[in-house]
Amino acid sequence: MARVLIAGCGYVGSALAAELAADGHEVWTLRRSPTPPPRGVVGIRADLTDVDALRRLPPRLDNFFYTASAGGTDDRSYRSAYVDGLRYLLAALDGHPIRRLVFASSTGVYARSRGEWVDEGSPAEPAGFSGKRLLEGERLLRLARFPATVVRFAGIYGPGRARLVERVRRGEASVPGGRPVFANRIHRDDCVGVLRHLMTLEHADRLYVAADDEPAETAVVLRWIAERLGVPPPNVDPFEDGSRYGRTTNKRVRNARLLASGYRFRYPTFREGYGELIAGGQAAGD
């Protein structure tokens, strides 16, 4: 069994901590919030940029997951979370026998707008500060003395995080007009599954993109959700470009490298993921 630290224990990190603890691993979480950690997990309350607090890390850690999120929507918050916090933690981990460090990044680093396919070999040229700070964090890992892997996750949904369903339910959704707008998703439980999978690999690549098996047109997704809910289909809005659903780019993510590593998705498309949320009444959320 491994000794695992998860830094930034939020939506994905908390679920990962719970599953690893259930597997019998010793798990510590590091977060600013006073929220208690999952059962069987030891919580350390500290800011990632507080160098003195980081001295309280447990000894002889084997695995480290960095799943932090920015505390705000400005450049300073992103720099603090993905650059400064990571740098301080890497320094604090010096001397630990880390077997693998995994950094949760985002497919938002790919600034594509015409439905192009992207994968690990595609150039990452983000237009906004959020993607640029994530790339800075990724570059820090290349300098780390530990074996390090970056996972660029697509848009994450799951229990309590399915506002697309609620927009359709309330009749507030509109189908983008004009050319197809593609979106890429991954269920929270598959985020956890991917991270656990990488922890078990003897040899992992330095970079994976993590999105489910079907980059889907927003129009197709919205109409499918409406049919499952039994509500009228959304109207077509010629001025809607998908941005109201958090889609600031238009691309299709190819997950072939992740599949080749042996991972199999619990929710291979939006149909399985949203279908379970709708059937179980878990679609309400942000």
C-alpha positions in Angstrom: 0.0 0.0 0.0 1.2 3.5 -0.8 1.5 6.7 1.2 -0.4 9.3 -0.9 -0.7 13.1 -0.7 -3.5 14.9 -2.6 -3.0 18.7 -2.8 -6.1 20.7 -3.5 -8.8 18.3 -2.4 -12.0 19.6 -4.1 -14.5 18.0 -6.4 -12.1 15.5 -8.0 -9.5 15.3 -5.2 -12.0 14.5 -2.5 -13.5 11.6 -4.5 -10.0 10.4 -5.3 -9.0 10.5 -1.6 -12.1 8.5 -0.6 -11.4 5.7 -3.2 -7.7 5.4 -2.4 -8.5 5.2 1.3 -11.0 2.5 0.6 -8.3 0.7 -1.4 -6.2 0.6 1.8 -3.7 3.3 1.0 -2.6 5.9 3.6 -4.0 9.2 2.3 -3.4 12.8 3.3 -5.1 15.8 1.8 -3.8 19.3 1.7 -6.4 22.2 1.4 -7.2 25.7 2.6 -10.8 24.8 3.5 -11.8 23.6 7.0 -14.1 21.0 5.4 -13.3 17.6 7.0 -11.6 15.1 4.7 -13.4 11.8 3.6 -13.5 8.9 6.1 -10.2 7.3 6.6 -8.2 10.3 5.2 -6.0 12.6 7.2 -6.6 16.3 6.4 -3.9 19.0 6.6 -5.2 22.5 6.5 -2.7 24.8 4.8 -2.4 27.2 2.0 -0.3 25.9 -0.9 1.8 29.1 -0.8 2.4 29.0 2.9 6.0 27.7 3.1 6.0 27.2 6.9 2.7 25.2 6.8 4.1 22.9 4.1 6.8 21.7 6.6 4.0 19.7 8.3 3.9 17.2 5.4 4.0 13.5 6.5 7.3 11.7 5.9 8.2 9.2 3.1 5.4 9.9 0.7 5.1 7.6 -2.3 2.6 9.3 -4.6 1.6 12.9 -5.1 -1.5 14.2 -6.9 -1.8 18.0 -7.6 -5.5 18.6 -8.1 -5.7 22.2 -7.0 -8.0 24.8 -8.4 -7.7 28.6 -8.6 -9.3 30.5 -5.7 -10.6 33.2 -8.1 -11.0 34.0 -11.8 -8.1 36.4 -12.2 -4.6 35.9 -13.3 -3.1 36.3 -9.8 -5.3 33.5 -8.5 -4.3 31.2 -11.3 -0.6 31.9 -10.8 -0.9 31.3 -7.1 -2.7 27.9 -7.6 -0.9 26.4 -10.6 2.6 28.0 -10.5 3.6 29.3 -7.0 1.7 26.6 -5.0 3.2 23.8 -7.1 6.7 25.3 -6.9 6.5 25.5 -3.1 5.2 21.9 -2.8 7.8 20.5 -5.0 10.5 22.1 -2.8 8.7 20.7 0.3 8.7 17.2 -1.1 12.5 17.2 -1.7 13.8 14.0 0.0 10.6 12.1 -0.3 10.7 8.8 -2.3 8.0 9.9 -4.7 7.3 7.2 -7.3 5.0 9.4 -9.4 3.7 12.9 -9.3 0.5 13.6 -11.3 -0.6 17.2 -12.2 -4.2 17.8 -13.2 -4.2 20.3 -16.0 -6.9 21.1 -18.7 -7.6 20.7 -22.4 -8.3 24.5 -22.2 -4.6 24.9 -23.2 -5.6 24.0 -26.8 -7.0 27.1 -28.4 -8.9 25.6 -31.3 -12.0 27.1 -32.8 -13.0 25.1 -35.9 -13.7 21.7 -34.6 -10.1 20.4 -35.1 -8.9 17.2 -33.5 -6.3 17.6 -30.8 -4.1 15.2 -28.8 -0.9 15.1 -26.8 1.1 16.1 -29.9 -0.9 19.1 -30.8 0.6 22.5 -30.0 -0.7 24.1 -26.8 -1.2 27.8 -27.5 -3.7 29.2 -25.0 -5.1 32.7 -25.6 -6.1 33.4 -22.0 -4.1 33.7 -18.8 -5.7 30.6 -17.3 -4.3 28.3 -19.9 -0.9 30.1 -19.8 -0.6 29.6 -16.1 -1.5 25.9 -16.4 1.3 25.5 -19.0 3.7 27.3 -16.6 2.8 24.6 -14.0 3.4 21.9 -16.5 6.8 23.3 -17.3 7.7 23.2 -13.6 7.1 19.5 -13.6 9.6 18.9 -16.4 12.3 20.3 -14.0 11.2 18.1 -11.1 13.4 15.3 -10.0 10.4 13.0 -9.5 8.7 11.0 -12.3 5.9 13.3 -13.3 2.8 13.0 -15.5 0.4 15.7 -16.7 -3.2 14.9 -17.3 -5.2 17.5 -19.4 -8.8 16.9 -18.4 -11.7 18.0 -20.6 -14.8 19.6 -19.0 -15.7 17.8 -15.8 -19.3 16.9 -14.9 -21.0 14.6 -12.5 -23.1 14.5 -9.3 -23.9 18.1 -8.3 -22.2 19.5 -11.4 -24.7 19.1 -14.3 -26.0 22.6 -15.0 -26.5 21.7 -18.7 -29.3 19.3 -17.6 -30.9 22.0 -15.5 -30.8 24.6 -18.3 -32.6 22.1 -20.6 -35.1 21.2 -17.8 -35.9 24.9 -17.3 -36.2 25.7 -21.0 -33.2 28.0 -20.9 -31.0 26.1 -23.3 -30.5 27.0 -27.0 -28.9 25.0 -29.7 -26.0 26.9 -31.4 -26.8 28.0 -34.9 -24.4 27.9 -37.8 -21.5 25.5 -37.9 -21.2 22.6 -35.4 -19.9 23.4 -31.9 -18.0 20.4 -30.4 -17.5 20.0 -26.6 -15.4 17.4 -24.7 -16.4 16.0 -21.4 -15.3 13.6 -18.7 -17.3 12.3 -15.7 -15.8 13.0 -12.3 -15.7 9.3 -11.6 -13.6 8.8 -14.7 -11.3 11.6 -13.6 -10.7 9.6 -10.4 -10.4 6.4 -12.4 -7.7 7.9 -14.7 -5.7 9.2 -11.7 -5.9 5.8 -9.9 -4.9 4.1 -13.2 -1.8 6.2 -13.7 -0.8 5.5 -10.1 -0.7 1.7 -10.9 1.3 1.9 -14.2 4.9 0.9 -14.0 5.8 3.2 -16.8 3.5 6.2 -17.6 3.9 8.8 -20.3 4.6 12.4 -19.3 1.4 13.7 -20.9 -2.2 12.4 -21.4 -5.3 14.1 -22.5 -8.4 12.8 -20.7 -11.8 13.1 -22.4 -14.4 10.5 -22.9 -14.7 8.5 -26.2 -17.1 10.9 -28.0 -16.5 14.6 -28.7 -20.1 15.6 -29.2 -21.9 18.5 -30.9 -23.6 20.7 -28.3 -26.8 20.5 -30.3 -26.8 16.7 -30.2 -26.2 16.7 -26.4 -28.9 19.2 -25.7 -31.5 17.5 -27.8 -30.7 14.1 -26.2 -31.0 15.5 -22.7 -34.4 17.1 -23.6 -35.6 13.7 -24.9 -34.5 11.9 -21.7 -36.2 14.6 -19.6 -39.4 14.5 -21.6 -39.3 18.3 -22.2 -39.5 20.2 -25.5 -36.2 20.4 -27.5 -34.2 23.6 -27.2 -34.7 26.3 -29.9 -32.0 27.1 -32.4 -30.3 30.4 -31.7 -28.3 31.7 -34.6 -26.2 33.9 -32.3 -25.4 31.1 -29.8 -21.8 29.8 -30.1 -21.8 27.5 -27.1 -20.0 29.9 -24.8 -22.9 30.1 -22.4 -22.2 26.4 -21.6 -18.5 27.1 -20.8 -17.3 26.3 -24.3 -14.8 29.0 -25.2 -13.2 26.8 -27.9 -14.4 24.4 -30.5 -12.3 21.3 -30.7 -12.4 17.5 -30.6 -10.1 15.7 -28.1 -8.6 12.3 -29.1 -8.0 10.0 -26.1 -6.1 7.2 -28.0 -3.0 7.4 -25.8 -5.0 7.0 -22.6 -6.9 4.0 -24.0 -3.6 2.5 -25.2 -2.3 2.6 -21.6 -5.2 0.3 -20.6 -7.8 2.7 -19.2 -11.4 1.9 -19.9 -14.1 4.5 -19.2 -16.8 4.0 -16.7 -18.9 6.5 -18.7 -17.6 6.3 -22.3 -20.0 9.0 -23.7 -22.2 11.7 -22.3 -25.2 9.3 -22.7 -24.1 7.0 -19.9 -23.0 9.8 -17.7 -25.9 12.2 -18.0 -28.3 9.3 -18.3 -27.3 8.0 -14.9 -27.5 11.5 -13.4 -31.0 12.1 -14.8 -32.2 8.6 -13.7 -30.8 9.1 -10.2 -32.0 12.6 -9.7 -28.4 13.8 -9.3 -28.4 16.4 -12.1 -29.1 19.5 -9.9 -26.0 21.6 -9.2 -23.9 24.4 -10.5 
